[in-house]
């Protein structure tokens, strides 16, 4: 780890706050800010969290969701268990993983699909951007298949090449699409979140 990165982490108020509140990552506050604005967590009964590891989004979602709500988290990476969260390790594009998800959903559609997925950065900007767009497209495709008609999807993406086309795809699939940049996102980061509601 570089000295600059360590200094930034030490001086980041969201990192400090996450440690104090027992959250797994500062990203938790991005989801809380998005929910404060768009009000999607409290009304959801079935939630799917794509790219969930290390689990901060599932942590805060579980706190807000009602007791009877189901929360299913997926990631290709392992994740430490969380109370009240069903975790599936694997790639949701694979039939076996989708079958496990389907079994957990018990023939019900999701009210909310969350995706904080990001590619492992190679340092090659064009390649990293293309992979980011691909992951967001996968999250949208998943939402089109698994989201209830009145549900919401929240998907991270990075602005740059391919963003306008992705936004058009979201608007073609969903009745309402908002582009959000939470305060907890670092100012220098190109990341934004697309909050889409209601499948067309």
C-alpha positions, 0 to 999 in steps of 0.5 A: 500500500502506498503512503498516500493511500494510507494517509488518505484512509487515516484522514477519511472521516467516513473510514473513521466513522465506519470503524467506530460504528462497526461497519465493514467499509465506508461504502455503507454511508453511500447506500444510507445517503442514497436511501435517504434520498430515494427511500427504497430500503424500508419498503423492500421485502426481498433484496439482492445485493450483488458484489456484496463483499466485504458486506457493508451494504448488506450490514446497513440494509439489514438494519433498515429492513423489516424483520420479515424481509429477506436479504440475499448477498452474492459475490465471487469473493468470500464474505464473513457471515452476517446475521440475517443475511443469506450469502451465496459465493459465486458468479451469478451468471452461472446456472448453478449460482442462479439456481441457488438464488432461485431457491432462496427467493422461493419463486418471488421477485426482488423488490430491490437489487443492489450492485456496488460491483467494481472491477479489479483495477488494472491501471489501464484506464480504458480497460477498467472503464469498459469492465465497469460498464460491463458490470453495470450492464450485467446488474441491469440485465439481472434486474430486468430478469429478477426485479418485481415490476415496481421494484428498484435497482441501485447500480454503481458505475463510473462516468466515462466512455460508455456511460451515456449508452449505459444510461440510455439502456437504463432509461429504456428498461426502467420508468424512472432513472436518477443519477446520484453521487453521494457525499460519501463518494470521494470528490475525485472519484468518477463513480456515480449510482444509477437509481432506477425504479419500475420496470417498463 
